Amino acid sequence: MRGAGWLFPMLMLLGACQRAADVPPAADVVVAGPPAAAAAVPAGTSAVGDADALPLLAAVAADAPDPGAVVRTYAGHLLRRDFDKADASWMVAPPPGRADDAALRSLRDVRDLRISTEPPQARDQQRPTHLIEVPVRVRVLTATTTLRYSGWYRLVPDPQRNGWLIQAARLQPVLD
């Protein structure tokens, strides 16, 4: 009977610790094949619904690629080892070996690269916002291993307001 006093609170805590349902990613892109044969990453579907797109993405032209497409296109350039085009996606290109996403820049012998982007989030108080964050999950399949990364890319409007440029990135390895 002594143990019954702590049993009820423990059962209440156990019931409150349920895992939330996974939210499917807004956009998934798979790029397969060696870097020389990799096709351009499609910039098709928007990662944000039309109702949400106007206030959040109004800082750039209406026909500009959505932020998720900018990140996926950038990753496609990295996969093809076209660093000049990849650096053009940045507001200020990172110095070699010092990029916040250096793990992606250093990949070799990639067989499959999957980048899942989620809807962008405003990271400033301006309207329209001038700093957005695109959460990403990356899965890389090489000849010897599978690597996973999670993080974000922060984007700002380019000076002409024609599209988004990467301002910062943060990718962390995900341990299985």
N, C-alpha and C positions, 0 to 999 in steps of 0.2 A: 504494500500500500504506500510505502514511502516513495517509490519510483513513480507513482501515478501523478504526483504534483508537477513533475517536469515533462511528463508525456504529452499533455495537452498543448502546452506552448510549442513543443518541438513539432508536433503534427501541424500546428497552425503555420509555423515557419516553412515546413516542408511543402505545404500546399501553396504558399505564396511564391515559392522559388520555381515556377514553371518557366520553361523556355518559350520565348516569343516566336511566333511563326516567321519564317524567312520571307523577306520581301523580294520578289523576283527583280533582277536588274532591269533597268530601263532600256538598255541597249547592249547587245553582245556582238562582238566582232571576232571572227576567227581568221587568222592569216596563217596559211599552211605552206610548207615547202621551204627550201633553202632560200637565203636572202636574195640570190640572183634571180630566182624564179618567182619571188613574191609579187603578187599583184597589188595594185594600189588599194588602200583601205577605203571602202566605200563610205561616203559621207552622207548617206541617204536619210534615214529616219531621224527625226528630232527626238532628243531625250526628254523633252519637256512638252506637256500638252499646250495647245494653243491658248487656253485661258490663262495659264501661268506664264507663258512666254512673253507677253507684252510688257508687264511691269519689270520682270527680272532681266530680260535681255534687250530692253529698249535702248541701251547705251550704244548699240551698234546698228548698222543698217539692217533692214528687215530681211534682206536676201543673204545675209552673212551666214556661214556655216554655224551650226549649233556648237556649243562648247565641247560636248562629247565627241563630235566629229573632228574638232581641232586636235584633241588629245589622241584619238585613234589614228589620224593622219600622221601626226608627229611620231607615234610609235612605229608606223609603217616605214617612215624614213629611217628610223633607227635600225629596224630589222634589215633593211637593204643597205645599211652602213653608209647612207647618204647624209653625212653629218652637216654639210652646208645647208641643205634643205631643212634638216631637223633644227639647226640653230636659228634659221629664219622664223621658226614658230615661237621663239622666245622674244620678250621685250628687250632683254639684254642677254645675249648668249652666255651660258656658264663657261668658265675656263675648263680646259680639258682635265678630266679626272676629278673635278670638283663639283660636278652637277649633283643636284639633290636626288636625281634618279640615275646615278652612275651605274647602278646594277643593270639597268636596261641598256645603257650605252656600252657596257662591256660584254654583252652576250655574244657567244660564238656558237656555231653549229646548231642553230635553232631549227627544229623540225616543225614546231607548231607554237604559235603565240596567240593567246586569247586575252582580250582586254574587255572587261565589263565596266561600263560607265553607268553611274547613277545620275539622276537629275541634279543640275547645278544648284548650289545654295549661295545666297547672298552673304558676303562677309564684311559688308560695310553698311552704313546707315543711309547712304545717298539714294535718291530716287531719280532717275534709274540708277541701279547699282553699278559701280565701277570696279568691283572686285568680287569675283565669283569663285567658288570652289567646286571642283568636279571630283567626287569620290570615285576611286577606281579599284578594281581587283584584277590582277594580272596572273596568268598561268603560262609558264614557259616549259615546253617539252624539248629537251635536247637529246642527243644520242645516248646519254648516260643517266639522266635524272629528270625529274619534274620539279620546277621551282615555282613558288607562289609568293606574290607580293600584294600588299594592301596599302593604300594611301590616298593621296589627293594631288591634284594639280590646281593651282590658283591662276586665274586668267584675268586680264585687264583688256579694255578696248585698245585697239591700235590707235595711233595719233590721228588718223583720218576717219576713225569710227566706222571702218569697213568690215571689221572682224575682230576676233579675239586673239590675244597673244599670251603665251605662258609667262607668268611672272615668277612663280616658285613651284616647287614640287617636293613631295615627300613620299618615298616608298620604303616600306619596312618589309623584311622577309616574314612570311607566315610559316610557323612551324607546325608540322602535322602531329 
